[in-house]
Amino acid sequence: MMNKVFKYVMVDILRNKIMLTYTLVLLLISISVFSLEDNSAKGILTLLNLVLFIVPLVSIIFSTIYIYNSNEFIELLVSQPMKRAKIWLSLYSGLSVSLLVAFIIGTGIPILLFEPDKSGFVLILCGSILSIIFVSIAMLAVVNIRDKAKGIGIAILLWIYFSIIFDGLVLYLLFQFAEYPLEKPMMFLSVLNPIDLCRITILLRLDVSALMGYTGAVFKEFFGTSLGILATLVVLILWAAVPLRISLQKFKRKDL
């Protein structure tokens, strides 16, 4: 039964015009970036900013709207002899896999064609993980807020926080405590934002850390090692797993 729900959700999403448009836009942007840039490394850097901006936005808003629009379908599933955990995980799997397919086709394939090296693979991995993470965050927002308009608003605010406000707060702290050594606290702060964590990981693979001065050297000393890469991967997985786990527990107890 769980596989049937997963397949239905995935097929339904992949046939969605918004998802098809998302895939096409990513594909056009990716090909255009690599075609216009003489240096493929510069293409990766340009594409990095677009991926960190577009992928979380589409993932969180599309997932939020889709789940709200599927309320009647979810209520029907709950009335069947099927555990709520399986229903929720099927929805999550369907959304995640669909967004991953769209990202891989739209951005992953062009990267593999134009820049099939370590930095390209890391960008594909980070974009894929960000898709999964923001589906989890969207599901946590939806299960806590019954009103559709308010839920979509919260989803947009969460994206704004992770994409813009968080960096502003970090810059404010840097200016306020400029006379103190903040390199290690900055490493801790980066863990609190999956977008920043992915940005640092990819920039280090492009050797742009040399332009970041001493802070870049400190980041490279940790995030550039095998232990640092493993720690980064674990943190990103936790960013996907923890919101999903909390939303699952709330969905089990939620009165539909």
Order of alpha helices (4+ residues) and beta strands (2+ residues): alpha-alpha-alpha-alpha-alpha-alpha-alpha-alpha-alpha-alpha-alpha-alpha-alpha
